[in-house]
Amino acid sequence: MAIVGAVAALLGAVVGAGGAIAAAAVTGRTQVRGQHAQWQRELRRDVYVEFARVCRALAGATIEFASYAQAARDHGFDDQEDRRSKIAELFDLYDECFRAQSLLELECSSREVRSVATATVETLTGMARRQVHYWDPDYMDQMEAILPTLRDLRRRTDSLRPMDIEGQLNLAFEKIDAFIDVARRDLATGST
């Protein structure tokens, strides 16, 4: 009888230890999944923040460029070299905006976020392109000859009036705000 008791105790210890090991493994996997989901959310958040930052920078730079060009024309100090240097700076932000969108598309699986981001980029880059075309049409024609995507963008954004600076800025920030709202919802739902 003592042997049966010892075997039962040993068997109970083995089953208990096995259960503890299994519970620890499940807990460990759950913790790893939770940490991975948290890391993905943080990564998406950082991508969303950078996208919004670049979009705001492009909107601001476009308005600054238009203001500079208008002031230069009004005061008769329009220097083609200086204007084209400012256009180059504007198009650096334009490129940065597309890079931020590409990173967002890579890191984000939400169709809604990608769709709103695309609409935001199209509005902002269209706004920048239209301003450059208005203030320096010869240079823009040269650029469109080199970069066919600019020609395609022109067809999609012809409805933007170059001199409606306030309207363009309002539209740009409406698009950015819409992106931020969708990004917040995406982060809150925890989708990966």
Residue frames as a rotation matrix with the C-alpha (Angstrom) as fourth column:
MET 1
0.571 0.821 0.000 0.00
0.821 -0.571 0.000 0.00
0.000 0.000 -1.000 0.00
ALA 2
0.385 -0.528 -0.757 2.88
0.170 -0.765 0.621 2.31
-0.907 -0.368 -0.205 0.75
ILE 3
-0.673 -0.629 0.389 4.23
0.458 0.058 0.887 1.63
-0.581 0.775 0.249 -2.75
VAL 4
-0.058 0.743 0.667 0.87
0.972 -0.110 0.208 2.55
0.227 0.660 -0.716 -4.30
GLY 5
0.772 0.339 -0.538 0.84
0.522 -0.822 0.230 5.77
-0.364 -0.458 -0.811 -2.27
ALA 6
-0.072 -0.899 -0.432 4.38
0.141 -0.438 0.888 6.60
-0.987 0.003 0.159 -3.32
VAL 7
-0.676 -0.112 0.728 3.57
0.709 0.168 0.685 5.91
-0.199 0.979 -0.034 -6.98
ALA 8
0.370 0.889 0.271 0.44
0.913 -0.401 0.070 8.02
0.171 0.222 -0.960 -6.73
ALA 9
0.623 -0.211 -0.753 2.40
0.275 -0.843 0.463 10.85
-0.732 -0.495 -0.467 -5.13
LEU 10
-0.491 -0.871 0.029 5.08
0.252 -0.111 0.961 10.58
-0.834 0.479 0.274 -7.81
LEU 11
-0.428 0.439 0.790 2.45
0.899 0.122 0.419 10.48
0.088 0.890 -0.448 -10.55
GLY 12
0.668 0.703 -0.246 0.72
0.735 -0.675 0.066 13.51
-0.120 -0.225 -0.967 -9.01
ALA 13
0.228 -0.684 -0.693 4.00
0.135 -0.682 0.719 15.42
-0.964 -0.257 -0.063 -8.90
VAL 14
-0.727 -0.496 0.475 4.74
0.487 0.115 0.866 14.59
-0.484 0.860 0.158 -12.56
VAL 15
-0.017 0.813 0.582 1.23
0.967 -0.135 0.217 15.63
0.255 0.566 -0.784 -13.66
GLY 16
0.730 0.279 -0.624 1.45
0.525 -0.814 0.250 18.82
-0.438 -0.510 -0.740 -11.55
ALA 17
-0.180 -0.887 -0.426 4.87
0.131 -0.450 0.883 19.70
-0.975 0.103 0.197 -12.93
GLY 18
-0.669 -0.007 0.743 3.68
0.728 0.193 0.658 18.98
-0.148 0.981 -0.124 -16.47
GLY 19
0.407 0.897 0.171 0.67
0.905 -0.422 0.058 21.22
0.124 0.131 -0.984 -15.93
ALA 20
0.557 -0.279 -0.782 2.86
0.268 -0.831 0.487 23.98
-0.786 -0.481 -0.388 -14.54
ILE 21
-0.579 -0.811 0.079 5.22
0.280 -0.108 0.954 23.70
-0.765 0.575 0.289 -17.51
ALA 22
-0.390 0.525 0.756 2.31
0.909 0.089 0.407 23.77
0.146 0.847 -0.512 -19.97
ALA 23
0.681 0.667 -0.302 0.76
0.717 -0.691 0.090 26.77
-0.149 -0.278 -0.949 -18.22
ALA 24
0.159 -0.720 -0.676 4.11
0.148 -0.660 0.737 28.58
-0.976 -0.217 0.002 -18.28
ALA 25
-0.729 -0.425 0.537 4.50
0.545 0.115 0.830 27.87
-0.415 0.898 0.147 -22.01
VAL 26
0.074 0.848 0.524 1.01
0.961 -0.202 0.190 29.19
0.267 0.490 -0.830 -22.77
THR 27
0.739 0.160 -0.654 1.60
0.461 -0.828 0.320 32.26
-0.490 -0.538 -0.686 -20.62
GLY 28
-0.249 -0.932 -0.265 4.95
0.241 -0.324 0.915 32.83
-0.938 0.164 0.305 -22.31
ARG 29
-0.629 0.075 0.774 3.43
0.777 0.090 0.623 32.58
-0.023 0.993 -0.115 -25.81
THR 30
0.480 0.873 0.085 0.61
0.864 -0.487 0.129 34.92
0.153 0.011 -0.988 -24.83
GLN 31
0.518 -0.367 -0.772 3.10
0.287 -0.776 0.561 37.41
-0.806 -0.513 -0.297 -23.42
VAL 32
-0.609 -0.773 0.179 5.24
0.390 -0.095 0.916 37.24
-0.691 0.627 0.359 -26.58
ARG 33
-0.271 0.600 0.753 2.17
0.929 -0.041 0.367 37.79
0.251 0.799 -0.546 -28.77
GLY 34
0.726 0.574 -0.379 1.12
0.672 -0.710 0.211 40.74
-0.148 -0.408 -0.901 -26.62
GLN 35
0.110 -0.782 -0.613 4.60
0.193 -0.588 0.785 42.28
-0.975 -0.205 0.086 -26.81
HIS 36
-0.717 -0.353 0.601 4.70
0.614 0.089 0.784 41.75
-0.330 0.931 0.153 -30.57
ALA 37
0.179 0.868 0.463 1.28
0.938 -0.293 0.185 43.39
0.297 0.401 -0.867 -31.01
GLN 38
0.713 0.016 -0.701 2.41
0.415 -0.816 0.403 46.31
-0.565 -0.578 -0.589 -28.84
TRP 39
-0.363 -0.920 -0.149 5.59
0.282 -0.261 0.923 46.67
-0.888 0.293 0.354 -30.92
GLN 40
-0.532 0.226 0.816 3.54
0.844 0.067 0.532 46.66
0.066 0.972 -0.227 -34.14
ARG 41
0.602 0.796 -0.056 1.17
0.795 -0.592 0.132 49.33
0.072 -0.124 -0.990 -32.76
GLU 42
0.438 -0.526 -0.729 4.13
0.226 -0.720 0.656 51.50
-0.870 -0.452 -0.196 -31.73
LEU 43
-0.638 -0.677 0.367 5.72
0.485 0.018 0.874 51.06
-0.599 0.736 0.317 -35.15
ARG 44
-0.123 0.694 0.710 2.46
0.942 -0.143 0.303 52.03
0.312 0.706 -0.636 -36.90
ARG 45
0.740 0.394 -0.545 2.07
0.593 -0.764 0.253 55.00
-0.317 -0.510 -0.799 -34.58
ASP 46
-0.059 -0.859 -0.509 5.58
0.200 -0.509 0.837 56.22
-0.978 -0.052 0.202 -35.44
VAL 47
-0.716 -0.140 0.684 4.89
0.679 0.085 0.729 55.77
-0.160 0.986 0.034 -39.17
TYR 48
0.281 0.917 0.282 1.60
0.926 -0.337 0.171 57.66
0.252 0.213 -0.944 -38.84
VAL 49
0.600 -0.132 -0.789 3.26
0.399 -0.805 0.439 60.51
-0.693 -0.578 -0.430 -36.91
GLU 50
-0.496 -0.862 -0.108 6.02
0.267 -0.270 0.925 60.83
-0.827 0.430 0.363 -39.52
PHE 51
-0.462 0.405 0.789 3.49
0.877 0.081 0.473 60.78
0.128 0.911 -0.393 -42.36
ALA 52
0.641 0.758 -0.120 1.44
0.766 -0.626 0.146 63.57
0.036 -0.185 -0.982 -40.75
ARG 53
0.288 -0.627 -0.724 4.60
0.286 -0.665 0.690 65.58
-0.914 -0.405 -0.012 -40.02
VAL 54
-0.725 -0.609 0.320 5.81
0.448 -0.065 0.892 65.39
-0.522 0.790 0.320 -43.63
CYS 55
-0.114 0.773 0.625 2.35
0.952 -0.095 0.291 66.24
0.284 0.628 -0.725 -44.97
ARG 56
0.754 0.363 -0.547 2.15
0.557 -0.795 0.240 69.32
-0.348 -0.486 -0.802 -42.75
ALA 57
-0.119 -0.893 -0.434 5.66
0.229 -0.450 0.863 70.32
-0.966 0.003 0.258 -43.83
LEU 58
-0.703 -0.105 0.704 4.75
0.701 0.067 0.710 70.01
-0.122 0.992 0.027 -47.51
ALA 59
0.374 0.896 0.241 1.56
0.897 -0.415 0.151 72.04
0.235 0.160 -0.959 -47.03
GLY 60
0.663 -0.166 -0.730 3.45
0.347 -0.796 0.496 74.74
-0.663 -0.583 -0.469 -45.17
ALA 61
-0.422 -0.906 -0.037 6.31
0.312 -0.183 0.932 74.80
-0.851 0.382 0.360 -47.67
THR 62
-0.365 0.372 0.853 3.87
0.924 0.033 0.381 75.08
0.113 0.928 -0.356 -50.57
ILE 63
0.738 0.672 -0.061 2.16
0.671 -0.721 0.171 78.08
0.071 -0.167 -0.983 -49.01
GLU 64
0.367 -0.696 -0.617 5.53
0.202 -0.588 0.784 79.65
-0.908 -0.412 -0.075 -48.16
PHE 65
-0.596 -0.583 0.551 6.66
0.634 0.079 0.770 79.15
-0.493 0.808 0.322 -51.75
ALA 66
0.066 0.713 0.698 3.50
0.936 -0.287 0.205 80.78
0.346 0.640 -0.686 -53.12
SER 67
0.848 0.222 -0.481 3.88
0.437 -0.805 0.400 83.70
-0.298 -0.550 -0.780 -50.68
TYR 68
-0.078 -0.964 -0.253 7.55
0.299 -0.265 0.917 84.10
-0.951 -0.004 0.309 -51.61
ALA 69
-0.566 -0.140 0.813 6.74
0.812 0.079 0.579 84.02
-0.145 0.987 0.068 -55.34
GLN 70
0.474 0.817 0.328 3.92
0.831 -0.538 0.139 86.54
0.290 0.207 -0.934 -54.96
ALA 71
0.727 -0.265 -0.633 6.07
0.255 -0.752 0.608 88.91
-0.637 -0.603 -0.480 -52.89
ALA 72
-0.369 -0.918 0.147 8.95
0.453 -0.040 0.890 88.60
-0.811 0.395 0.431 -55.35
ARG 73
-0.322 0.336 0.885 6.64
0.921 -0.103 0.375 89.43
0.217 0.936 -0.276 -58.25
ASP 74
0.710 0.698 -0.087 4.94
0.694 -0.675 0.249 92.29
0.115 -0.237 -0.965 -56.39
HIS 75
0.714 -0.484 -0.506 8.25
0.026 -0.704 0.710 93.91
-0.699 -0.521 -0.490 -55.39
GLY 76
0.905 -0.276 -0.325 10.10
-0.388 -0.216 -0.896 93.24
0.177 0.937 -0.302 -58.64
PHE 77
-0.029 -0.962 0.271 12.89
-0.977 0.085 0.197 91.10
-0.212 -0.259 -0.942 -57.18
ASP 78
0.844 0.414 0.341 11.90
-0.323 0.900 -0.291 87.85
-0.427 0.136 0.894 -58.89
ASP 79
-0.161 -0.960 -0.227 15.18
-0.960 0.099 0.262 85.95
-0.229 0.260 -0.938 -59.28
GLN 80
0.540 0.429 -0.724 14.82
-0.683 0.726 -0.080 82.79
0.491 0.538 0.685 -61.38
GLU 81
-0.319 -0.748 -0.582 17.77
-0.156 0.647 -0.746 81.05
0.935 -0.147 -0.323 -59.70
ASP 82
-0.875 0.038 0.482 16.44
-0.483 -0.095 -0.870 81.78
0.013 -0.995 0.101 -56.22
ARG 83
0.115 0.993 0.028 12.90
-0.980 0.118 -0.161 80.71
-0.163 -0.009 0.987 -57.22
ARG 84
0.444 0.032 -0.895 14.17
-0.485 0.849 -0.210 77.44
0.753 0.528 0.393 -58.67
SER 85
-0.731 -0.675 -0.102 16.21
-0.209 0.364 -0.908 76.79
0.650 -0.642 -0.407 -55.55
LYS 86
-0.585 0.613 0.531 13.00
-0.728 -0.109 -0.677 77.15
-0.357 -0.783 0.509 -53.53
ILE 87
0.442 0.713 -0.544 11.23
-0.874 0.480 -0.082 74.85
0.203 0.512 0.835 -56.00
ALA 88
-0.173 -0.595 -0.785 13.97
-0.269 0.795 -0.543 72.25
0.947 0.118 -0.298 -55.45
GLU 89
-0.930 -0.130 0.344 13.40
-0.356 0.085 -0.930 72.49
0.092 -0.988 -0.126 -51.68
LEU 90
-0.081 0.988 0.134 9.67
-0.941 -0.031 -0.338 72.11
-0.330 -0.154 0.931 -52.23
PHE 91
0.509 0.286 -0.812 10.15
-0.675 0.718 -0.170 69.03
0.534 0.634 0.559 -54.37
ASP 92
-0.688 -0.688 -0.229 12.50
-0.307 0.562 -0.768 67.51
0.657 -0.459 -0.598 -51.78
LEU 93
-0.686 0.532 0.496 9.53
-0.556 0.057 -0.829 67.61
-0.469 -0.845 0.257 -49.38
TYR 94
0.293 0.762 -0.577 7.33
-0.956 0.225 -0.189 66.31
-0.015 0.607 0.794 -52.19
ASP 95
-0.054 -0.426 -0.903 9.64
-0.424 0.829 -0.365 63.27
0.904 0.363 -0.225 -52.48
GLU 96
-0.929 -0.296 0.223 9.75
-0.303 0.261 -0.917 62.90
0.213 -0.919 -0.332 -48.69
CYS 97
-0.194 0.951 0.242 5.94
-0.892 -0.068 -0.447 62.79
-0.409 -0.303 0.861 -48.68
PHE 98
0.475 0.331 -0.815 5.95
-0.730 0.665 -0.155 59.91
0.491 0.669 0.558 -51.16
ARG 99
-0.508 -0.715 -0.480 8.59
-0.233 0.651 -0.722 58.05
0.829 -0.255 -0.497 -49.10
ALA 100
-0.814 0.269 0.514 6.49
-0.538 -0.018 -0.843 58.46
-0.217 -0.963 0.159 -45.94
GLN 101
0.262 0.949 -0.173 3.47
-0.946 0.216 -0.243 57.15
-0.193 0.227 0.954 -47.83
SER 102
0.168 -0.273 -0.947 5.46
-0.519 0.793 -0.320 54.15
0.838 0.545 -0.009 -49.06
LEU 103
-0.867 -0.498 -0.007 6.58
-0.222 0.400 -0.889 53.33
0.445 -0.769 -0.458 -45.52
LEU 104
-0.436 0.802 0.409 3.00
-0.789 -0.121 -0.603 53.67
-0.434 -0.585 0.685 -44.32
GLU 105
0.445 0.620 -0.646 1.80
-0.862 0.492 -0.122 51.26
0.242 0.611 0.754 -47.00
LEU 106
-0.237 -0.637 -0.733 4.52
-0.302 0.766 -0.568 48.79
0.924 0.087 -0.373 -46.02
GLU 107
-0.959 -0.282 -0.006 3.81
-0.060 0.226 -0.972 48.91
0.275 -0.932 -0.234 -42.28
CYS 108
-0.564 0.815 0.135 0.03
-0.587 -0.281 -0.759 49.28
-0.580 -0.507 0.637 -42.33
SER 109
-0.929 0.253 0.270 -2.52
0.359 0.795 0.490 46.70
-0.090 0.552 -0.829 -43.39
SER 110
-0.168 0.924 -0.343 -5.59
0.446 -0.239 -0.863 48.89
-0.879 -0.298 -0.372 -42.91
ARG 111
-0.309 0.138 0.941 -7.16
0.946 -0.061 0.319 49.64
0.101 0.989 -0.112 -46.28
GLU 112
0.742 0.669 0.036 -8.90
0.655 -0.736 0.173 52.71
0.142 -0.105 -0.984 -44.85
VAL 113
0.497 -0.640 -0.587 -5.65
0.162 -0.596 0.787 54.25
-0.853 -0.486 -0.193 -43.58
ARG 114
-0.510 -0.728 0.458 -3.90
0.576 0.106 0.810 53.61
-0.638 0.677 0.366 -46.90
SER 115
0.010 0.617 0.787 -6.82
0.973 -0.189 0.135 55.09
0.232 0.764 -0.602 -48.84
VAL 116
0.909 0.332 -0.250 -6.97
0.398 -0.871 0.288 58.27
-0.122 -0.362 -0.924 -46.78
ALA 117
0.156 -0.935 -0.318 -3.18
0.209 -0.284 0.936 58.61
-0.965 -0.213 0.151 -46.93
THR 118
-0.473 -0.294 0.831 -3.26
0.838 0.142 0.527 58.32
-0.273 0.945 0.179 -50.72
ALA 119
0.471 0.727 0.500 -5.94
0.809 -0.582 0.083 61.01
0.351 0.365 -0.862 -50.97
THR 120
0.799 -0.239 -0.552 -3.88
0.230 -0.727 0.647 63.24
-0.556 -0.644 -0.526 -48.68
VAL 121
-0.246 -0.967 0.070 -0.70
0.384 -0.031 0.923 62.82
-0.890 0.254 0.379 -50.72
GLU 122
-0.260 0.200 0.945 -2.53
0.963 -0.019 0.269 63.41
0.071 0.980 -0.187 -53.99
THR 123
0.803 0.593 0.061 -4.01
0.580 -0.800 0.152 66.64
0.139 -0.087 -0.987 -52.65
LEU 124
0.642 -0.598 -0.480 -0.73
0.074 -0.575 0.815 67.93
-0.763 -0.558 -0.325 -51.22
THR 125
-0.408 -0.842 0.353 1.48
0.477 0.132 0.869 66.99
-0.778 0.523 0.348 -54.14
GLY 126
0.039 0.514 0.857 -1.13
0.983 -0.174 0.059 68.32
0.179 0.840 -0.512 -56.55
MET 127
0.914 0.287 -0.287 -1.19
0.364 -0.891 0.271 71.57
-0.179 -0.352 -0.919 -54.63
ALA 128
0.182 -0.935 -0.306 2.63
0.078 -0.296 0.952 71.85
-0.980 -0.197 0.019 -54.75
ARG 129
-0.465 -0.361 0.808 2.74
0.767 0.292 0.572 70.98
-0.442 0.886 0.141 -58.44
ARG 130
0.421 0.718 0.555 0.03
0.883 -0.464 -0.069 73.51
0.208 0.519 -0.829 -59.29
GLN 131
0.828 -0.163 -0.537 1.83
0.132 -0.874 0.468 76.29
-0.545 -0.459 -0.702 -57.42
VAL 132
-0.239 -0.970 0.044 5.11
0.199 -0.005 0.980 75.54
-0.950 0.243 0.195 -59.18
HIS 133
-0.317 0.176 0.932 3.32
0.940 0.186 0.285 75.40
-0.124 0.967 -0.225 -62.53
TYR 134
0.749 0.661 0.045 1.64
0.662 -0.747 -0.058 78.73
-0.005 0.073 -0.997 -61.85
TRP 135
0.769 -0.458 -0.446 4.81
-0.133 -0.797 0.589 80.57
-0.625 -0.394 -0.674 -60.77
ASP 136
-0.263 -0.902 -0.342 7.28
-0.705 -0.062 0.707 78.91
-0.659 0.427 -0.620 -63.15
PRO 137
0.697 0.696 0.171 5.43
-0.406 0.580 -0.707 77.16
-0.591 0.423 0.687 -66.00
ASP 138
0.510 -0.565 -0.648 8.53
-0.712 0.146 -0.687 76.73
0.483 0.812 -0.328 -68.17
TYR 139
-0.556 -0.753 0.353 10.40
-0.814 0.406 -0.415 74.95
0.169 -0.518 -0.839 -65.39
MET 140
-0.103 0.607 0.788 7.39
-0.552 0.624 -0.553 72.78
-0.828 -0.492 0.270 -64.58
ASP 141
0.822 0.371 -0.432 7.06
-0.554 0.340 -0.760 71.82
-0.135 0.864 0.485 -68.25
GLN 142
-0.020 -0.915 -0.402 10.73
-0.784 0.264 -0.562 70.76
0.620 0.304 -0.723 -68.21
MET 143
-0.649 -0.204 0.733 10.16
-0.706 0.520 -0.480 68.73
-0.283 -0.829 -0.482 -65.06
GLU 144
0.351 0.866 0.356 7.04
-0.552 0.498 -0.669 67.09
-0.757 0.038 0.653 -66.50
ALA 145
0.607 -0.213 -0.766 9.05
-0.708 0.292 -0.643 66.07
0.361 0.932 0.026 -69.56
ILE 146
-0.494 -0.864 -0.093 11.55
-0.664 0.445 -0.601 64.34
0.561 -0.235 -0.794 -67.26
LEU 147
-0.952 0.198 0.234 9.02
-0.075 0.589 -0.805 62.94
-0.297 -0.784 -0.545 -64.76
PRO 148
-0.696 0.713 -0.086 5.86
-0.039 0.082 0.996 61.66
0.717 0.697 -0.029 -66.48
THR 149
-0.354 0.593 -0.724 4.18
0.912 0.389 -0.127 61.14
0.206 -0.705 -0.678 -63.10
LEU 150
-0.711 0.084 -0.698 3.96
0.239 -0.905 -0.353 64.92
-0.662 -0.418 0.623 -62.78
ARG 151
-0.857 0.434 -0.278 1.99
-0.442 -0.342 0.829 65.06
0.265 0.834 0.485 -66.05
ASP 152
-0.436 0.712 -0.550 -0.41
0.474 0.701 0.533 62.44
0.765 -0.029 -0.643 -64.74
LEU 153
-0.456 0.215 -0.864 -0.79
0.843 -0.206 -0.497 64.36
-0.285 -0.955 -0.087 -61.50
ARG 154
-0.940 0.098 -0.325 -1.57
-0.169 -0.965 0.199 67.54
-0.295 0.242 0.924 -63.42
ARG 155
-0.635 0.740 -0.222 -4.57
-0.153 0.161 0.975 65.90
0.757 0.653 0.011 -65.06
ARG 156
-0.162 0.582 -0.797 -5.94
0.790 0.560 0.248 64.77
0.591 -0.590 -0.551 -61.69
THR 157
-0.197 0.010 -0.980 -5.48
0.870 -0.459 -0.180 68.11
-0.452 -0.888 0.082 -59.94
ASP 158
-0.708 -0.080 0.702 -6.55
0.543 -0.696 0.469 70.66
0.451 0.713 0.536 -62.55
SER 159
0.350 0.933 0.088 -9.50
0.617 -0.300 0.727 71.62
0.705 -0.200 -0.681 -60.36
LEU 160
0.272 -0.323 -0.906 -7.15
0.852 -0.356 0.383 73.26
-0.447 -0.877 0.179 -57.84
ARG 161
0.818 0.010 0.575 -6.90
0.327 -0.831 -0.450 76.97
0.473 0.556 -0.683 -58.58
PRO 162
-0.062 -0.975 -0.213 -3.32
0.789 0.082 -0.609 78.14
0.611 -0.206 0.764 -57.95
MET 163
-0.611 -0.249 0.751 -4.26
-0.078 -0.926 -0.370 81.50
0.788 -0.284 0.546 -56.48
ASP 164
0.532 0.815 0.228 -6.80
-0.406 0.009 0.914 80.11
0.743 -0.579 0.335 -54.02
ILE 165
-0.489 -0.868 -0.086 -4.11
-0.294 0.256 -0.921 79.76
0.821 -0.425 -0.381 -51.36
GLU 166
-0.540 0.330 0.774 -6.49
-0.832 -0.072 -0.550 79.78
-0.125 -0.941 0.314 -48.42
GLY 167
0.567 0.815 -0.119 -8.79
-0.821 0.550 -0.151 77.22
-0.058 0.184 0.981 -50.03
GLN 168
0.341 -0.532 -0.775 -5.85
-0.277 0.731 -0.623 74.96
0.899 0.427 0.102 -50.84
LEU 169
-0.708 -0.638 0.304 -4.47
-0.441 0.063 -0.895 75.21
0.552 -0.768 -0.326 -47.34
ASN 170
-0.140 0.755 0.641 -7.88
-0.943 0.095 -0.318 74.42
-0.301 -0.649 0.699 -45.85
LEU 171
0.744 0.403 -0.533 -8.26
-0.593 0.765 -0.251 71.41
0.306 0.503 0.808 -48.15
ALA 172
-0.100 -0.878 -0.468 -4.74
-0.285 0.476 -0.832 70.21
0.953 0.050 -0.298 -47.29
PHE 173
-0.815 -0.253 0.522 -5.37
-0.547 0.038 -0.836 70.36
0.192 -0.967 -0.169 -43.56
GLU 174
0.293 0.933 0.211 -8.80
-0.937 0.324 -0.131 68.74
-0.190 -0.160 0.969 -43.94
LYS 175
0.599 -0.135 -0.790 -7.07
-0.360 0.836 -0.415 65.80
0.716 0.533 0.452 -45.63
ILE 176
-0.520 -0.850 -0.079 -4.35
-0.240 0.235 -0.942 65.65
0.820 -0.471 -0.326 -42.96
ASP 177
-0.511 0.416 0.752 -6.97
-0.850 -0.112 -0.515 65.80
-0.130 -0.902 0.411 -40.18
ALA 178
0.617 0.744 -0.258 -8.97
-0.780 0.622 -0.071 63.03
0.108 0.245 0.963 -41.88
PHE 179
0.154 -0.659 -0.737 -5.81
-0.179 0.715 -0.676 60.91
0.972 0.236 -0.007 -42.00
ILE 180
-0.767 -0.486 0.419 -5.11
-0.456 -0.047 -0.889 61.53
0.452 -0.873 -0.186 -38.30
ASP 181
-0.014 0.853 0.522 -8.68
-0.979 0.095 -0.180 60.53
-0.203 -0.514 0.834 -37.37
VAL 182
0.759 0.286 -0.585 -8.45
-0.488 0.845 -0.220 57.29
0.432 0.452 0.780 -39.33
ALA 183
-0.175 -0.913 -0.367 -4.98
-0.171 0.396 -0.902 56.55
0.970 -0.096 -0.225 -37.94
ARG 184
-0.608 0.013 0.794 -6.21
-0.785 -0.160 -0.598 57.04
0.119 -0.987 0.107 -34.37
ARG 185
0.478 0.854 0.203 -9.09
-0.862 0.501 -0.076 54.64
-0.166 -0.139 0.976 -34.94
ASP 186
0.560 -0.338 -0.756 -6.72
-0.280 0.782 -0.556 52.11
0.780 0.523 0.344 -36.47
LEU 187
-0.554 -0.830 0.063 -4.39
-0.294 0.125 -0.948 52.30
0.779 -0.544 -0.313 -33.47
ALA 188
-0.378 0.493 0.783 -7.29
-0.921 -0.118 -0.370 52.11
-0.090 -0.862 0.499 -31.01
THR 189
0.695 0.692 -0.194 -8.70
-0.712 0.700 -0.051 48.94
0.101 0.173 0.980 -32.57
GLY 190
0.114 -0.742 0.661 -5.30
-0.622 0.465 0.629 47.26
-0.775 -0.483 -0.408 -32.32
SER 191
0.964 0.213 0.157 -5.48
-0.014 0.634 -0.773 45.81
-0.264 0.744 0.614 -35.82
THR 192
0.055 -0.996 0.066 -2.19
-0.098 0.060 0.993 44.53
-0.994 -0.061 -0.094 -37.19
